[in-house]
Each structure stands twice: as C-alpha cells, then as structure tokens.
Amino acid sequence: MRVRPRRAYPPTEKRMQFKDYYQILGVDKSATADAIKKAYRKLARQYHPDVSKEADAAARMAEVNEANTVLSDPDKRAAYDTVGAQAWAAGARSGDDVRPPPGWNTGYEFRDGGAGGAEAFRQHFGGDNQDFSEFFEQMFGRARGGGSRAGGGAQARMRGEDHHARIELELIDAYRGAERTISLRGARADAQGHVVPEERTLQVKIPQGVKEGQMIRLAGQGNPGFNGGPAGDLFLEVRFRPDARWRIDGRDVTQKLRVTPWEAATGGAVHVTTPDGKTVEVTVPGGSSGGRKLRLKGRGIPSAATPGDLFLELEIAVPGAVTPEQKAAWEALAKAYPGFDPRRA
C-alpha cells in the first residue's frame, strides 16, 4: 500500500448546477443499457461538430457525452441515481442550482476506464470531447482514460481496470493512523440491462499523517485482468468527515478555544484537548480579543518531513447575569470602564 498526493476536491456544501442526465439523453429513468446506447448514438450524430449546423452543437455534444459517460456505466449510474433522487424530489431539472448534502459523493466505487462517454465518442465519431461539468468532476473526479493494458491482439494479457472511490475519515485517524472497515457501493447491469446495486466490504489500513485529497492504493482490488493479466488497483481518495470543532487546511488544523472574558483580559493558563485526544496547557496572553489565533507548532496533522500546526482561535464566552450578585458584578465592571464604547468606529 502506498499514498500519493492528489488535488483536493472543492467543498461539497456549496451550491452547484444539477445535471439531469436522463433529461439530456431523452430517456426514462428506468431505461435499459441498450436504450441509453441508442439515444446517445442518435444525439451524437445530430450534434457532432463536423456535421451539425446548430450554433450550440459543440456545447450540446459535450453535455450528451457527459450524460452517456454516467448512464452507460452501472457504477456511476447507481451513484448518480442516489444523489439525483433528492434533487428530483425537490423538482430540480438540469441546470437548476442545488446544494448537495455533506458526504454525498463518498463511498461509491467507480471504474477508471471503460468505453462509455468520451472513449465511445472517439471510437464511433473520431475526435475528442471531454469538457465535463463541475457537477461531474465533484462527483466522479476528472475524466480518466481506460486502465493500462499490456501487449496487443485479441489474446494478449491485459491488466484490469483501476477503480477509485472517496472515503470519509475522522481527523483523529490522520493523527494516529487506524485500521477501518469500509463499505463501497457499486453496481452491475443484469441480463436485461437494468442496474443492480452491489456492495463490498474491505479492511483498510489508514497511514498516520494522511491528508485530505491523498490516495490510498490497494493493489489488486480493481477489475480482474484478462488472459492471466494482473488485476487493476483500487485508489481511495481521503476526505475528512465535516466537524464543527475544526477546520483543516493541508496539514494545518484550526479549532475554537472558548475563554472567559477575564481570561481574555488578564491572561492565564488554560487546558485544551487537541484533535488527537491529548490535553495540553496553553497560555492565553492578556488583552486578547475574540478571533485571535494561538499557534501550537507541529501539533497539526503529523508528517515525517514537516508536520502541520494547530491554531487555537479564541472565542469569548460571556456568562449570563442571573443572580443579583452576578448582575452587580457586571454593573461594577461597566463602572470600571467609563466611556468604553465597543461600537465606536
């Protein structure tokens, strides 16, 4: 097993433009694989840039190509149907803005290659067309070519296709390393061409210091090889489960540290539980205000080379004034600061 860096994907909480691939191809959501193939070929001939006279032919062809890339692959189609169900329930159509739920694109297993989409376009019509949307890239990653192959000819040994999936981990897994049981959702087409869901479970060793966006490689866990060729690999892209307690930037971690008004004003030592579960003593400087950050060098996500830092962002917790003594204490504080106006520019 090895870990290799890869670009992190944009946060999935932001709004994005939904793509109704069934609407684009003009097929029903229960369409068989053959029906999807026929619809795609018909539209590809209609919008092929070399023959179409329509002004938006290139854009329509890219959209049709993207829809076929998803719906012609059982794994991608099953994942898309799960995500699309929420959008359709809300009445969304292709082009509408939607806000997908957290973790919407994790846990699905996809082949890296195949003859759908851009590859099918090249085979049947020539040229290239891989202008995929942000919606596609956030869900499936950038368009990939087929898995690597060895030799030529019908009876050559062929390496199986690689698979990829996104998995969600807890931040503490990156601090300590872990062994996790993960379930990956995939699909296959049955004899009638309908998509049938499948699921498999794997034991995965999470290396200490893994970053968001990195890939954990599981050798031989992709598609089987052909004619004695080696199996492909499975690449698991790491994402951290959203947690209101901290923000993550590379190996740096920022977490809130709540302090009292008197701790912020006069300073002092406080105890903090860090993301790795340890308790450390931190000195809050006197005169601190909300939003100030205290840096704990090397206490971010670990690394043999350069570990990240932990930043403690101060948040002042103001206690309520309930009892007469508490109200008197706040009134005395106000009298001790005559003329103080926090709203003055």
Disulfide bonds with the S-S distance in Angstrom:
none
